[in-house]
Amino acid sequence: MEVQEIKKLKDLEEENAKLKCMYANLSLLNEALKDAVAEKLRPDEKGSLAAYMIALHKVSQRQALKAIGLPQIIIREQMKPKQDDELIRELQVLVEKHPVMGFSQYYYCQRRKGFSWNHNRVYRGLSSTRAKYP
């Protein structure tokens, strides 16, 4: 064998090794997806499915989330619960005292008391308060 033929053979062996590695990764991902549910899932269910794929099939986070169709932030950052306890207590007092007032009146009453909550937060607190006091 000549030098050029040996070099071509070595290049082909390297390429073959890369292709085998790619095939192994794809078959692993395919196997993990077969375990996944075929029906439509909500995003929180998809996140738990991704965690299941990562734990059981040893698929990387990036591959699992890409296969399911979710952004990587789903696993990497956990959402913080809203801290609206003080707001809800203040709104409960107002709702008990003035049950027929509207949202804007509750909002401006809170602003006059010195609270700097924005209207979205007050609306969220008011909706949870109204659920307790029909």
C-alpha positions as CSV (number, residue, x, y, z in Angstrom):
1,M,0.0,0.0,0.0
2,E,1.2,3.5,-0.8
3,V,1.2,6.4,1.6
4,Q,-1.7,8.1,0.0
5,E,-3.9,5.0,0.3
6,I,-3.0,4.6,4.0
7,K,-3.8,8.2,4.7
8,K,-7.2,7.8,2.9
9,L,-7.9,4.7,4.9
10,K,-7.1,6.4,8.2
11,D,-9.4,9.4,7.2
12,L,-12.2,7.0,6.4
13,E,-11.7,5.2,9.7
14,E,-11.9,8.5,11.6
15,E,-15.0,9.5,9.7
16,N,-16.6,6.1,10.3
17,A,-15.9,6.5,14.1
18,K,-17.6,9.9,14.1
19,L,-20.6,8.5,12.2
20,K,-20.9,5.6,14.7
21,C,-20.8,8.1,17.6
22,M,-23.5,10.2,15.9
23,Y,-25.7,7.1,15.2
24,A,-25.3,6.0,18.9
25,N,-26.4,9.4,20.1
26,L,-29.4,9.5,17.8
27,S,-30.5,6.0,18.7
28,L,-30.2,6.8,22.4
29,L,-32.4,9.9,21.8
30,N,-34.8,7.9,19.7
31,E,-35.1,5.3,22.5
32,A,-35.8,8.0,25.0
33,L,-38.5,9.5,22.8
34,K,-40.2,6.2,22.4
35,D,-40.7,6.1,26.1
36,A,-42.2,9.6,25.9
37,V,-45.9,10.0,25.6
38,A,-47.2,10.6,22.0
39,E,-50.1,12.8,23.1
40,K,-49.9,16.6,23.5
41,L,-48.4,17.7,26.8
42,R,-48.6,20.9,28.8
43,P,-45.2,22.7,29.3
44,D,-44.9,21.7,32.9
45,E,-45.5,18.0,31.9
46,K,-42.9,18.4,29.2
47,G,-40.4,19.6,31.8
48,S,-40.9,16.5,33.9
49,L,-40.7,14.4,30.8
50,A,-37.3,16.0,30.0
51,A,-36.1,15.3,33.5
52,Y,-37.2,11.7,33.1
53,M,-35.3,11.3,29.8
54,I,-32.2,12.8,31.4
55,A,-32.3,10.6,34.4
56,L,-33.3,7.3,32.8
57,H,-31.7,7.4,29.4
58,K,-28.7,9.6,30.3
59,V,-29.6,12.1,27.5
60,S,-28.1,15.6,27.8
61,Q,-30.3,18.4,28.9
62,R,-29.9,20.2,25.6
63,Q,-30.8,17.1,23.6
64,A,-33.8,16.2,25.8
65,L,-35.3,19.7,25.7
66,K,-34.6,20.1,21.9
67,A,-36.3,16.7,21.2
68,I,-39.4,17.8,23.2
69,G,-39.4,21.3,21.9
70,L,-38.8,23.4,25.0
71,P,-36.3,26.2,25.7
72,Q,-33.4,25.4,28.1
73,I,-34.6,27.9,30.7
74,I,-37.3,25.4,31.7
75,I,-34.9,23.2,33.6
76,R,-32.1,25.7,34.4
77,E,-34.2,28.4,36.1
78,Q,-37.0,27.6,38.6
79,M,-39.9,30.1,38.8
80,K,-40.2,31.9,42.2
81,P,-43.6,32.0,43.8
82,K,-45.3,35.3,44.1
83,Q,-45.0,37.1,47.5
84,D,-48.4,38.7,47.7
85,D,-49.3,37.9,51.3
86,E,-49.2,41.5,52.6
87,L,-51.2,42.7,49.5
88,I,-53.8,40.0,50.0
89,R,-54.2,40.9,53.7
90,E,-54.7,44.6,52.9
91,L,-57.2,43.8,50.1
92,Q,-59.1,41.4,52.4
93,V,-59.6,44.2,54.9
94,L,-60.8,46.5,52.1
95,V,-63.1,43.9,50.6
96,E,-64.7,43.2,54.0
97,K,-65.1,46.9,54.7
98,H,-66.3,47.9,51.2
99,P,-67.6,44.8,49.3
100,V,-69.1,46.8,46.3
101,M,-66.0,48.8,45.3
102,G,-64.5,48.2,42.0
103,F,-60.9,47.3,41.1
104,S,-59.8,50.9,40.4
105,Q,-61.1,52.1,43.7
106,Y,-59.3,49.4,45.5
107,Y,-56.1,50.2,43.6
108,Y,-56.2,53.9,44.3
109,C,-57.1,53.3,47.9
110,Q,-53.9,51.2,48.2
111,R,-51.9,53.9,46.5
112,R,-53.2,56.5,48.9
113,K,-52.1,54.3,51.9
114,G,-48.6,54.5,50.5
115,F,-48.2,51.1,48.9
116,S,-46.4,51.2,45.6
117,W,-47.9,48.0,44.1
118,N,-48.6,48.2,40.4
119,H,-52.1,47.6,39.0
120,N,-51.2,44.1,37.8
121,R,-50.2,42.9,41.2
122,V,-53.2,44.5,42.8
123,Y,-55.5,42.8,40.2
124,R,-53.8,39.4,40.9
125,G,-54.3,39.9,44.7
126,L,-57.8,41.0,44.2
127,S,-58.8,38.0,42.1
128,S,-57.4,35.7,44.8
129,T,-59.2,37.7,47.5
130,R,-62.5,37.7,45.6
131,A,-62.3,33.9,45.3
132,K,-62.3,33.7,49.1
133,Y,-65.1,36.3,49.4
134,P,-67.8,35.8,46.8
